[in-house]
Amino acid sequence: MQPVSESNRGNELAEIETLRIAETFTSRQGEGSLTGTPSFFVRTSGCNLRCWFCDTPYASWRPEGGQVAIDDLVAQARRAVDADGHEVRHVVLTGGEPLLFPAIETLCRILRADGFHVTVETAGTVDRDVAWDLLSLSPKFAGSGPDAADHPAWAARHEDRRLPIDVMRRLMHRSDAVQVKFVVDSPRDFDELTDIVERLNARPDVVWIMPQGRSAGVLNEARTWLQPWCDRQGYRYCDRMQIHWYGDRRGT
């Protein structure tokens, strides 16, 4: 009987491990430091928070999708090409909350071993020691949870889970590259945002601020008051370019 090599063991493990996936697609990154970069997106399904403004309810409030083997996801990434037919070498693991699932460790490891640049987009509520290339951390404000009258259990869970500063700092400490993204609804969020940045010991130049909104018109209006404030604070203004490019729709 032939001995099983380490690489074969890794392949066998990948075939066994699965993730619940809401969708996969190739698009351009619309937010943060890699805006405009052609990327293959893997959206895991399932979340431990319930933000009232969530723009992917099919991965949180009403999780969709079935279990997909890790090796199938890697194969999709290897086949991904951009609009011009060029090979895509950036992968974005998003959700939902991708760090909820142990199999994300295997997926990250195999993708990076294949030479992909891997971004993990997370709310920072789960401490998982995974190797990635860019941590995209999105802390949630006190007002981010659902209405307690309509969703009392989830409102309590959300508030209890949304801001574990010690977990976020550990994730940041283990990351070679970090961006901290905030979704701002109004100037009322400014003081809380500044407090979170200070508690995270985050440099202003890694802080990216996005306006709340799901239409180009709303985003453009918010920019008039939000970008000047970002400039004064030394933060980076971050429009949601996928909405400007494609509109508010899935697969973008």
FIMARSE-399682 format. One record per residue (C-alpha): x negated, y, z negated; residue in three letters. Coordinates in Angstrom, 3 decimals. Each point is the difference from the previous one (the first is absolute). Layout:
BEGIN
<X=X; Y=Y; Z=Z; residu=ALA>
...
***
This chain:
BEGIN
<X=0.000; Y=0.000; Z=0.000; residu=MET>
<X=-1.392; Y=3.405; Z=0.989; residu=GLN>
<X=-0.609; Y=2.432; Z=-2.895; residu=PRO>
<X=2.208; Y=3.113; Z=-0.018; residu=VAL>
<X=-2.026; Y=3.167; Z=0.572; residu=SER>
<X=0.588; Y=3.166; Z=-1.996; residu=GLU>
<X=1.375; Y=1.734; Z=3.107; residu=SER>
<X=2.441; Y=-2.855; Z=0.604; residu=ASN>
<X=1.086; Y=0.131; Z=-3.615; residu=ARG>
<X=0.715; Y=3.697; Z=0.501; residu=GLY>
<X=2.066; Y=-0.733; Z=3.101; residu=ASN>
<X=1.950; Y=-2.720; Z=-1.783; residu=GLU>
<X=0.678; Y=2.357; Z=-2.887; residu=LEU>
<X=1.187; Y=2.712; Z=2.385; residu=ALA>
<X=2.403; Y=-2.430; Z=1.673; residu=GLU>
<X=1.480; Y=-0.964; Z=-3.358; residu=ILE>
<X=0.323; Y=3.508; Z=-1.428; residu=GLU>
<X=2.876; Y=2.159; Z=1.186; residu=THR>
<X=1.381; Y=3.492; Z=-0.482; residu=LEU>
<X=3.567; Y=1.184; Z=0.353; residu=ARG>
<X=-0.178; Y=2.450; Z=2.890; residu=ILE>
<X=2.573; Y=2.634; Z=0.933; residu=ALA>
<X=-1.731; Y=0.966; Z=3.253; residu=GLU>
<X=-3.291; Y=0.207; Z=1.858; residu=THR>
<X=-0.739; Y=2.484; Z=2.761; residu=PHE>
<X=-2.725; Y=1.978; Z=1.728; residu=THR>
<X=0.169; Y=3.776; Z=-0.162; residu=SER>
<X=-2.048; Y=3.036; Z=-0.970; residu=ARG>
<X=-0.639; Y=0.771; Z=-3.641; residu=GLN>
<X=2.141; Y=3.047; Z=-0.717; residu=GLY>
<X=-1.225; Y=0.993; Z=-3.459; residu=GLU>
<X=-3.196; Y=0.721; Z=-1.873; residu=GLY>
<X=-3.652; Y=-0.046; Z=0.963; residu=SER>
<X=0.448; Y=-2.426; Z=2.920; residu=LEU>
<X=2.864; Y=1.878; Z=1.662; residu=THR>
<X=0.076; Y=-0.830; Z=3.694; residu=GLY>
<X=-1.952; Y=-3.257; Z=-0.307; residu=THR>
<X=1.539; Y=-2.923; Z=1.939; residu=PRO>
<X=0.856; Y=-2.592; Z=-2.640; residu=SER>
<X=1.712; Y=-3.333; Z=-0.497; residu=PHE>
<X=2.517; Y=0.282; Z=-2.844; residu=PHE>
<X=1.026; Y=-2.888; Z=-2.245; residu=VAL>
<X=2.995; Y=0.929; Z=-2.161; residu=ARG>
<X=0.540; Y=-2.355; Z=-2.906; residu=THR>
<X=3.535; Y=-0.347; Z=-1.323; residu=SER>
<X=0.703; Y=0.515; Z=-3.686; residu=GLY>
<X=-0.668; Y=2.819; Z=-2.445; residu=CYS>
<X=-0.077; Y=0.486; Z=-3.755; residu=ASN>
<X=1.214; Y=3.622; Z=0.301; residu=LEU>
<X=3.197; Y=1.523; Z=1.380; residu=ARG>
<X=-0.701; Y=3.548; Z=1.236; residu=CYS>
<X=3.165; Y=1.865; Z=0.948; residu=TRP>
<X=-1.669; Y=1.392; Z=3.121; residu=PHE>
<X=-1.514; Y=-3.298; Z=1.202; residu=CYS>
<X=-0.216; Y=0.048; Z=3.804; residu=ASP>
<X=-0.455; Y=-3.786; Z=0.200; residu=THR>
<X=2.965; Y=-1.373; Z=-2.001; residu=PRO>
<X=-0.248; Y=-3.222; Z=2.011; residu=TYR>
<X=-3.224; Y=-0.688; Z=-1.930; residu=ALA>
<X=1.238; Y=1.097; Z=-3.446; residu=SER>
<X=3.691; Y=0.603; Z=-0.689; residu=TRP>
<X=1.129; Y=-2.670; Z=2.473; residu=ARG>
<X=-3.085; Y=-2.131; Z=0.727; residu=PRO>
<X=0.040; Y=-1.646; Z=3.404; residu=GLU>
<X=-2.198; Y=-2.489; Z=1.771; residu=GLY>
<X=-1.295; Y=-3.516; Z=-0.489; residu=GLY>
<X=-3.231; Y=-1.604; Z=-1.100; residu=GLN>
<X=-2.841; Y=0.323; Z=2.534; residu=VAL>
<X=-3.234; Y=-1.974; Z=-0.236; residu=ALA>
<X=-3.163; Y=2.017; Z=-0.549; residu=ILE>
<X=-1.636; Y=-1.525; Z=3.068; residu=ASP>
<X=2.963; Y=1.154; Z=2.116; residu=ASP>
<X=-0.423; Y=3.562; Z=-1.252; residu=LEU>
<X=-3.731; Y=-0.093; Z=0.750; residu=VAL>
<X=0.723; Y=-1.322; Z=3.495; residu=ALA>
<X=2.428; Y=2.873; Z=0.603; residu=GLN>
<X=-2.633; Y=2.501; Z=-1.103; residu=ALA>
<X=-2.549; Y=-1.534; Z=2.346; residu=ARG>
<X=2.417; Y=0.381; Z=2.933; residu=ARG>
<X=1.002; Y=3.592; Z=-0.774; residu=ALA>
<X=-0.705; Y=2.626; Z=2.649; residu=VAL>
<X=0.840; Y=3.696; Z=0.158; residu=ASP>
<X=2.085; Y=1.804; Z=2.622; residu=ALA>
<X=-2.980; Y=0.063; Z=2.365; residu=ASP>
<X=-0.712; Y=-3.714; Z=-0.399; residu=GLY>
<X=-3.020; Y=0.480; Z=-2.251; residu=HIS>
<X=-0.727; Y=-2.360; Z=-2.871; residu=GLU>
<X=1.244; Y=1.229; Z=-3.376; residu=VAL>
<X=-2.461; Y=-0.383; Z=-2.865; residu=ARG>
<X=1.891; Y=1.702; Z=-2.844; residu=HIS>
<X=2.570; Y=-1.872; Z=-2.092; residu=VAL>
<X=2.373; Y=1.685; Z=-2.454; residu=VAL>
<X=1.536; Y=-2.177; Z=-2.723; residu=LEU>
<X=3.078; Y=1.760; Z=-1.302; residu=THR>
<X=3.425; Y=-0.735; Z=-1.406; residu=GLY>
<X=1.939; Y=-0.133; Z=-2.160; residu=GLY>
<X=-2.878; Y=-0.611; Z=-2.363; residu=GLU>
<X=-2.681; Y=-2.225; Z=1.553; residu=PRO>
<X=-1.968; Y=-0.453; Z=-3.226; residu=LEU>
<X=2.867; Y=-1.941; Z=-1.573; residu=LEU>
<X=-1.060; Y=-3.102; Z=1.893; residu=PHE>
<X=-3.131; Y=-2.112; Z=-0.724; residu=PRO>
<X=-0.256; Y=-1.039; Z=3.663; residu=ALA>
<X=-0.903; Y=3.589; Z=0.901; residu=ILE>
<X=-3.483; Y=-0.819; Z=-1.338; residu=GLU>
<X=-0.503; Y=-2.722; Z=2.613; residu=THR>
<X=1.360; Y=2.197; Z=2.787; residu=LEU>
<X=-2.332; Y=2.883; Z=-0.894; residu=CYS>
<X=-3.007; Y=-2.303; Z=-0.257; residu=ARG>
<X=0.551; Y=-1.647; Z=3.390; residu=ILE>
<X=0.766; Y=3.262; Z=1.798; residu=LEU>
<X=-3.118; Y=1.695; Z=-1.344; residu=ARG>
<X=-2.123; Y=-3.036; Z=0.806; residu=ALA>
<X=1.299; Y=0.368; Z=3.565; residu=ASP>
<X=-1.248; Y=3.582; Z=0.086; residu=GLY>
<X=3.333; Y=1.772; Z=-0.431; residu=PHE>
<X=0.229; Y=3.227; Z=-1.985; residu=HIS>
<X=2.727; Y=-0.645; Z=-2.616; residu=VAL>
<X=2.110; Y=2.687; Z=-1.658; residu=THR>
<X=2.247; Y=-1.010; Z=-2.897; residu=VAL>
<X=2.922; Y=2.336; Z=-0.705; residu=GLU>
<X=1.199; Y=-0.427; Z=-3.582; residu=THR>
<X=1.835; Y=1.806; Z=-2.774; residu=ALA>
<X=-2.794; Y=-1.105; Z=-2.319; residu=GLY>
<X=2.170; Y=-1.880; Z=-2.479; residu=THR>
<X=-1.688; Y=-3.410; Z=0.371; residu=VAL>
<X=-3.631; Y=-0.673; Z=-0.927; residu=ASP>
<X=-1.294; Y=-2.417; Z=2.602; residu=ARG>
<X=-3.743; Y=-0.311; Z=0.651; residu=ASP>
<X=0.107; Y=-0.052; Z=3.807; residu=VAL>
<X=-2.740; Y=1.163; Z=2.365; residu=ALA>
<X=1.219; Y=2.578; Z=2.547; residu=TRP>
<X=-1.530; Y=2.876; Z=1.947; residu=ASP>
<X=2.433; Y=2.765; Z=-0.989; residu=LEU>
<X=2.285; Y=0.206; Z=-3.014; residu=LEU>
<X=3.003; Y=2.177; Z=0.804; residu=SER>
<X=1.552; Y=0.672; Z=-3.395; residu=LEU>
<X=3.452; Y=1.598; Z=-0.322; residu=SER>
<X=0.967; Y=0.877; Z=-3.599; residu=PRO>
<X=3.694; Y=0.620; Z=-0.609; residu=LYS>
<X=1.446; Y=3.016; Z=-1.818; residu=PHE>
<X=2.425; Y=-0.139; Z=-2.925; residu=ALA>
<X=2.872; Y=0.903; Z=2.308; residu=GLY>
<X=-0.724; Y=-2.760; Z=2.503; residu=SER>
<X=2.252; Y=-2.643; Z=-1.523; residu=GLY>
<X=3.622; Y=-0.801; Z=0.849; residu=PRO>
<X=2.996; Y=1.599; Z=-1.686; residu=ASP>
<X=0.391; Y=-1.607; Z=-3.425; residu=ALA>
<X=3.781; Y=0.116; Z=0.239; residu=ALA>
<X=-0.001; Y=-2.019; Z=3.219; residu=ASP>
<X=-2.980; Y=-2.278; Z=-0.703; residu=HIS>
<X=-0.621; Y=-0.053; Z=-3.771; residu=PRO>
<X=-2.207; Y=-3.113; Z=-0.063; residu=ALA>
<X=-2.169; Y=1.067; Z=2.928; residu=TRP>
<X=-0.263; Y=3.572; Z=-1.280; residu=ALA>
<X=-1.468; Y=-1.319; Z=-3.255; residu=ALA>
<X=-2.349; Y=-2.461; Z=1.740; residu=ARG>
<X=-1.192; Y=2.636; Z=2.450; residu=HIS>
<X=-0.791; Y=2.525; Z=-2.714; residu=GLU>
<X=-1.828; Y=-2.615; Z=-2.073; residu=ASP>
<X=-2.158; Y=-1.143; Z=2.940; residu=ARG>
<X=-0.597; Y=3.047; Z=2.178; residu=ARG>
<X=-3.126; Y=1.600; Z=-1.511; residu=LEU>
<X=-2.534; Y=-2.342; Z=-1.674; residu=PRO>
<X=-2.929; Y=2.430; Z=0.137; residu=ILE>
<X=-2.460; Y=-2.582; Z=-1.357; residu=ASP>
<X=0.888; Y=-2.454; Z=2.792; residu=VAL>
<X=-0.344; Y=2.712; Z=2.638; residu=MET>
<X=-3.372; Y=1.067; Z=-1.316; residu=ARG>
<X=-1.274; Y=-3.590; Z=0.095; residu=ARG>
<X=1.145; Y=-0.380; Z=3.613; residu=LEU>
<X=-1.725; Y=3.269; Z=0.902; residu=MET>
<X=-3.191; Y=-0.968; Z=-1.824; residu=HIS>
<X=-0.275; Y=-3.237; Z=1.986; residu=ARG>
<X=0.577; Y=1.750; Z=3.348; residu=SER>
<X=-2.701; Y=1.420; Z=2.241; residu=ASP>
<X=2.499; Y=2.369; Z=1.658; residu=ALA>
<X=3.169; Y=1.429; Z=-1.550; residu=VAL>
<X=2.792; Y=2.324; Z=1.012; residu=GLN>
<X=2.700; Y=1.030; Z=-2.466; residu=VAL>
<X=3.255; Y=0.905; Z=1.752; residu=LYS>
<X=2.964; Y=1.828; Z=-1.499; residu=PHE>
<X=3.446; Y=0.588; Z=1.469; residu=VAL>
<X=1.153; Y=3.473; Z=-1.097; residu=VAL>
<X=3.684; Y=0.901; Z=-0.004; residu=ASP>
<X=-0.236; Y=3.569; Z=-1.321; residu=SER>
<X=-2.341; Y=2.374; Z=-1.882; residu=PRO>
<X=1.441; Y=-1.479; Z=-3.194; residu=ARG>
<X=-2.344; Y=-2.959; Z=0.609; residu=ASP>
<X=-3.187; Y=2.096; Z=-0.081; residu=PHE>
<X=-0.702; Y=-0.125; Z=-3.753; residu=ASP>
<X=0.598; Y=-3.753; Z=-0.237; residu=GLU>
<X=-2.173; Y=-0.620; Z=3.056; residu=LEU>
<X=-2.860; Y=2.025; Z=-1.463; residu=THR>
<X=0.290; Y=-1.876; Z=-3.294; residu=ASP>
<X=-0.178; Y=-3.404; Z=1.734; residu=ILE>
<X=-3.031; Y=1.051; Z=2.051; residu=VAL>
<X=-1.781; Y=1.077; Z=-3.192; residu=GLU>
<X=0.900; Y=-3.224; Z=-1.810; residu=ARG>
<X=-1.352; Y=-2.037; Z=2.929; residu=LEU>
<X=-3.200; Y=2.076; Z=0.101; residu=ASN>
<X=0.582; Y=0.270; Z=3.745; residu=ALA>
<X=-2.022; Y=2.477; Z=2.031; residu=ARG>
<X=2.204; Y=2.559; Z=1.763; residu=PRO>
<X=-1.389; Y=-0.975; Z=3.397; residu=ASP>
<X=1.405; Y=-3.560; Z=-0.286; residu=VAL>
<X=3.496; Y=1.279; Z=-0.849; residu=VAL>
<X=2.435; Y=0.068; Z=2.935; residu=TRP>
<X=3.353; Y=1.758; Z=-0.320; residu=ILE>
<X=2.998; Y=-0.920; Z=2.160; residu=MET>
<X=3.392; Y=1.707; Z=0.155; residu=PRO>
<X=3.170; Y=-1.911; Z=-0.702; residu=GLN>
<X=2.138; Y=-0.336; Z=3.092; residu=GLY>
<X=1.021; Y=-2.293; Z=2.840; residu=ARG>
<X=0.310; Y=2.439; Z=2.890; residu=SER>
<X=-2.505; Y=2.240; Z=1.757; residu=ALA>
<X=2.081; Y=3.077; Z=-0.804; residu=GLY>
<X=0.007; Y=-0.665; Z=-3.755; residu=VAL>
<X=-3.734; Y=-0.757; Z=0.025; residu=LEU>
<X=-0.804; Y=3.176; Z=1.925; residu=ASN>
<X=2.026; Y=2.114; Z=-2.420; residu=GLU>
<X=-1.711; Y=-1.547; Z=-3.022; residu=ALA>
<X=-3.411; Y=0.668; Z=1.495; residu=ARG>
<X=0.555; Y=3.767; Z=-0.281; residu=THR>
<X=-0.104; Y=-0.117; Z=-3.809; residu=TRP>
<X=-1.877; Y=-3.241; Z=-0.665; residu=LEU>
<X=-3.134; Y=0.412; Z=2.115; residu=GLN>
<X=-0.964; Y=3.410; Z=-1.469; residu=PRO>
<X=0.227; Y=-1.489; Z=-3.495; residu=TRP>
<X=-2.175; Y=-2.975; Z=1.052; residu=CYS>
<X=-2.588; Y=2.376; Z=1.453; residu=ASP>
<X=-0.162; Y=1.959; Z=-3.269; residu=ARG>
<X=-0.445; Y=-3.203; Z=-2.040; residu=GLN>
<X=-2.607; Y=-1.529; Z=2.314; residu=GLY>
<X=2.323; Y=-2.882; Z=0.878; residu=TYR>
<X=0.513; Y=-1.345; Z=3.518; residu=ARG>
<X=3.340; Y=0.629; Z=1.649; residu=TYR>
<X=1.289; Y=-3.194; Z=1.597; residu=CYS>
<X=2.867; Y=0.166; Z=2.433; residu=ASP>
<X=1.948; Y=-3.178; Z=0.776; residu=ARG>
<X=-1.025; Y=-0.167; Z=3.620; residu=MET>
<X=1.832; Y=-3.243; Z=0.775; residu=GLN>
<X=3.258; Y=1.940; Z=-0.346; residu=ILE>
<X=-1.210; Y=2.717; Z=2.366; residu=HIS>
<X=-1.232; Y=-2.607; Z=2.492; residu=TRP>
<X=2.763; Y=-2.590; Z=-0.121; residu=TYR>
<X=2.855; Y=1.252; Z=-2.181; residu=GLY>
<X=1.254; Y=-1.704; Z=-3.136; residu=ASP>
<X=0.110; Y=-3.606; Z=1.161; residu=ARG>
<X=-1.451; Y=-3.388; Z=-0.815; residu=ARG>
<X=-3.118; Y=-1.383; Z=1.585; residu=GLY>
<X=-1.882; Y=3.292; Z=0.035; residu=THR>
***
